[in-house]
Amino acid sequence: MPEVLNPVLIEKESITTLSFKKMIQFEQHPALMSKLRDATRLGNIDKFKCEIEFYSDSGLKTVQTTVWATGKSFICLKGGIWIPISKIVDIRMI
């Protein structure tokens, strides 16, 4: 049975202290890009928050925030904070 990991809830501002250099094997939600575009649209229109689950070099994290932009390789959160899309496991509206 695979190990179930509980993500660590962090503040958005602490993302800038994280590293994203390690190669980590995991499965992304199959509709992740569509969900990221929806979160971006809702974030810009209604300041809607979401919960983003992602891997950094120090393990699985989760953050509750607003997505301002989605590019090809990164998402931008409120405050100009970036997360690589390749490290995102899933995103949920809250």
Secondary structure, DSSP 8 states (H G I E B T S, - for coil): -------EE--GGGGGG----S-------TTHHHHHHHHHHHHHHH---EEEEEEETTEEEEEEE-EEEE-SSEEEETTTEEEEGGGEEEEEE-
